[in-house]
Amino acid sequence: MKIWIDADACPGPVKDMLYRASDKRGVAITLVANMFMRIHRSPLVDLIVVDAGPDIADDRIVELCEEGDLVITEDIPLAARVVEKKAFCITPHGQELTSNNIGERLSTRNFMQDLRGAGVETGGPAQFSQKDRQQFANQLDRLLTRMMPR
């Protein structure tokens, strides 16, 4: 089992929680980004830097992740692709995306994109809050407990 992070838009506090989980549980993490970034110094943590461009980082995550891996992303189309590969997926806000809810999330995302394309102001994403940090920490702990061999 490995953790993959869609790192370009992942909040720093989420990365920090993932680094601590990696150290504690001995699980490997790979961050995928389109620019170099400072990462936690550990033999369990790696960074893959891809070319800039739409979906290049997403494509690399989909290419490399396997069934049973965990992907951290806010990108709904990426989440749909990794869920299809039977990987686990949670957002930085602590929401687990599964085969049961990804279709609805993808439809909502596409509808909002259509509204924005028609000139409707839909607002941006909510600011990352302390509540989001706690929800992410709780969801991460639940998933790792469920996924990790005893």
ROGU-773328 format. One record per residue (C-alpha): residue number from 1; residue in three letters; x, y, z. Coordinates in Angstrom, 2 decimals. Layout:
BEGIN
{node NUM, "ALA", {X, Y, Z}};
...
! end
This chain:
BEGIN
{node 1, "MET", {0.00, 0.00, 0.00}};
{node 2, "LYS", {1.22, 3.46, -0.91}};
{node 3, "ILE", {-0.10, 6.99, -0.48}};
{node 4, "TRP", {-0.15, 9.28, -3.54}};
{node 5, "ILE", {-0.58, 13.04, -3.07}};
{node 6, "ASP", {-1.80, 15.37, -5.79}};
{node 7, "ALA", {0.65, 17.84, -4.32}};
{node 8, "ASP", {0.23, 21.07, -6.28}};
{node 9, "ALA", {-2.97, 22.07, -4.46}};
{node 10, "CYS", {-2.66, 20.01, -1.27}};
{node 11, "PRO", {-2.61, 22.19, 1.86}};
{node 12, "GLY", {0.59, 22.13, 3.93}};
{node 13, "PRO", {-1.15, 20.93, 7.11}};
{node 14, "VAL", {-2.49, 17.89, 5.20}};
{node 15, "LYS", {1.00, 17.05, 3.93}};
{node 16, "ASP", {2.33, 17.37, 7.49}};
{node 17, "MET", {-0.33, 14.94, 8.79}};
{node 18, "LEU", {0.54, 12.50, 6.02}};
{node 19, "TYR", {4.27, 12.71, 6.83}};
{node 20, "ARG", {3.53, 11.93, 10.49}};
{node 21, "ALA", {1.30, 9.00, 9.48}};
{node 22, "SER", {4.06, 7.71, 7.19}};
{node 23, "ASP", {6.63, 7.86, 9.99}};
{node 24, "LYS", {4.27, 6.23, 12.49}};
{node 25, "ARG", {2.92, 3.45, 10.25}};
{node 26, "GLY", {5.83, 2.93, 7.86}};
{node 27, "VAL", {3.80, 3.63, 4.73}};
{node 28, "ALA", {5.44, 5.09, 1.62}};
{node 29, "ILE", {4.28, 8.44, 0.24}};
{node 30, "THR", {4.82, 9.90, -3.21}};
{node 31, "LEU", {3.96, 13.50, -3.94}};
{node 32, "VAL", {3.30, 14.31, -7.61}};
{node 33, "ALA", {3.65, 17.96, -8.65}};
{node 34, "ASN", {4.50, 20.08, -11.65}};
{node 35, "MET", {7.23, 21.94, -9.77}};
{node 36, "PHE", {9.92, 21.12, -7.25}};
{node 37, "MET", {8.83, 21.49, -3.62}};
{node 38, "ARG", {10.38, 20.83, -0.27}};
{node 39, "ILE", {9.32, 17.49, 1.18}};
{node 40, "HIS", {9.76, 15.64, 4.46}};
{node 41, "ARG", {13.18, 14.03, 4.73}};
{node 42, "SER", {12.47, 10.34, 5.00}};
{node 43, "PRO", {13.31, 7.25, 2.97}};
{node 44, "LEU", {9.54, 6.68, 2.80}};
{node 45, "VAL", {8.77, 10.01, 1.09}};
{node 46, "ASP", {9.41, 10.71, -2.58}};
{node 47, "LEU", {8.60, 13.50, -5.02}};
{node 48, "ILE", {7.85, 13.09, -8.72}};
{node 49, "VAL", {8.05, 16.33, -10.69}};
{node 50, "VAL", {6.16, 16.27, -13.99}};
{node 51, "ASP", {5.94, 18.82, -16.78}};
{node 52, "ALA", {3.48, 21.66, -16.32}};
{node 53, "GLY", {0.20, 21.27, -18.12}};
{node 54, "PRO", {-3.37, 20.19, -17.61}};
{node 55, "ASP", {-3.78, 16.71, -16.13}};
{node 56, "ILE", {-0.11, 15.68, -16.48}};
{node 57, "ALA", {0.26, 15.11, -12.72}};
{node 58, "ASP", {-3.16, 13.43, -12.64}};
{node 59, "ASP", {-2.19, 11.10, -15.48}};
{node 60, "ARG", {1.01, 10.10, -13.65}};
{node 61, "ILE", {-0.89, 9.32, -10.45}};
{node 62, "VAL", {-3.41, 7.20, -12.36}};
{node 63, "GLU", {-0.61, 5.44, -14.20}};
{node 64, "LEU", {1.31, 4.55, -11.02}};
{node 65, "CYS", {-1.34, 3.96, -8.35}};
{node 66, "GLU", {-2.61, 0.47, -7.77}};
{node 67, "GLU", {-5.62, -1.19, -6.22}};
{node 68, "GLY", {-5.55, -0.63, -2.47}};
{node 69, "ASP", {-3.40, 2.51, -2.61}};
{node 70, "LEU", {-4.61, 5.79, -1.13}};
{node 71, "VAL", {-4.81, 8.97, -3.21}};
{node 72, "ILE", {-5.18, 12.42, -1.66}};
{node 73, "THR", {-6.79, 14.89, -4.07}};
{node 74, "GLU", {-9.45, 17.56, -4.40}};
{node 75, "ASP", {-9.60, 16.92, -8.16}};
{node 76, "ILE", {-12.89, 15.10, -8.81}};
{node 77, "PRO", {-12.03, 13.76, -12.30}};
{node 78, "LEU", {-8.75, 12.38, -10.90}};
{node 79, "ALA", {-10.64, 10.86, -7.97}};
{node 80, "ALA", {-13.06, 9.16, -10.38}};
{node 81, "ARG", {-10.15, 7.63, -12.30}};
{node 82, "VAL", {-8.39, 6.25, -9.21}};
{node 83, "VAL", {-11.61, 4.96, -7.67}};
{node 84, "GLU", {-12.17, 3.08, -10.94}};
{node 85, "LYS", {-8.78, 1.44, -10.34}};
{node 86, "LYS", {-10.05, 0.40, -6.88}};
{node 87, "ALA", {-7.75, 2.79, -5.03}};
{node 88, "PHE", {-9.01, 4.64, -1.96}};
{node 89, "CYS", {-9.40, 8.40, -2.24}};
{node 90, "ILE", {-9.93, 11.21, 0.25}};
{node 91, "THR", {-9.98, 14.95, -0.21}};
{node 92, "PRO", {-7.89, 17.31, 1.93}};
{node 93, "HIS", {-11.20, 18.23, 3.58}};
{node 94, "GLY", {-11.60, 14.65, 4.82}};
{node 95, "GLN", {-14.29, 13.40, 2.45}};
{node 96, "GLU", {-13.86, 9.84, 1.24}};
{node 97, "LEU", {-14.68, 9.44, -2.44}};
{node 98, "THR", {-15.94, 5.99, -3.37}};
{node 99, "SER", {-17.73, 4.21, -6.19}};
{node 100, "ASN", {-20.95, 5.03, -4.29}};
{node 101, "ASN", {-20.54, 8.82, -4.33}};
{node 102, "ILE", {-18.07, 9.73, -7.08}};
{node 103, "GLY", {-20.70, 9.81, -9.85}};
{node 104, "GLU", {-22.75, 12.42, -8.00}};
{node 105, "ARG", {-19.64, 14.48, -7.18}};
{node 106, "LEU", {-18.52, 14.33, -10.82}};
{node 107, "SER", {-21.97, 15.42, -12.05}};
{node 108, "THR", {-22.02, 18.35, -9.61}};
{node 109, "ARG", {-18.51, 19.37, -10.64}};
{node 110, "ASN", {-19.44, 19.25, -14.34}};
{node 111, "PHE", {-22.63, 21.25, -13.72}};
{node 112, "MET", {-20.69, 23.95, -11.85}};
{node 113, "GLN", {-18.11, 24.05, -14.64}};
{node 114, "ASP", {-20.92, 24.54, -17.18}};
{node 115, "LEU", {-22.33, 27.40, -15.08}};
{node 116, "ARG", {-18.92, 29.07, -14.91}};
{node 117, "GLY", {-18.54, 28.59, -18.67}};
{node 118, "ALA", {-21.85, 30.42, -19.13}};
{node 119, "GLY", {-20.57, 33.36, -17.08}};
{node 120, "VAL", {-22.27, 32.56, -13.77}};
{node 121, "GLU", {-20.10, 33.38, -10.75}};
{node 122, "THR", {-20.14, 30.31, -8.52}};
{node 123, "GLY", {-17.53, 31.36, -5.96}};
{node 124, "GLY", {-14.32, 29.58, -5.20}};
{node 125, "PRO", {-13.49, 26.71, -2.91}};
{node 126, "ALA", {-13.98, 27.20, 0.81}};
{node 127, "GLN", {-10.92, 28.20, 2.79}};
{node 128, "PHE", {-9.11, 25.32, 4.53}};
{node 129, "SER", {-10.22, 25.43, 8.17}};
{node 130, "GLN", {-9.38, 23.83, 11.50}};
{node 131, "LYS", {-12.54, 21.73, 11.09}};
{node 132, "ASP", {-11.20, 20.50, 7.72}};
{node 133, "ARG", {-7.90, 19.53, 9.38}};
{node 134, "GLN", {-9.74, 17.52, 12.03}};
{node 135, "GLN", {-12.00, 15.82, 9.48}};
{node 136, "PHE", {-8.99, 14.91, 7.36}};
{node 137, "ALA", {-7.08, 13.55, 10.35}};
{node 138, "ASN", {-10.05, 11.44, 11.43}};
{node 139, "GLN", {-10.73, 10.09, 7.93}};
{node 140, "LEU", {-7.03, 9.33, 7.37}};
{node 141, "ASP", {-6.83, 7.42, 10.63}};
{node 142, "ARG", {-9.99, 5.42, 9.83}};
{node 143, "LEU", {-8.77, 4.54, 6.34}};
{node 144, "LEU", {-5.24, 3.59, 7.39}};
{node 145, "THR", {-6.60, 1.45, 10.22}};
{node 146, "ARG", {-8.90, -0.31, 7.74}};
{node 147, "MET", {-6.26, -0.67, 5.02}};
{node 148, "MET", {-3.12, -1.60, 6.89}};
{node 149, "PRO", {-2.44, -5.29, 7.56}};
{node 150, "ARG", {-2.54, -6.20, 11.20}};
! end
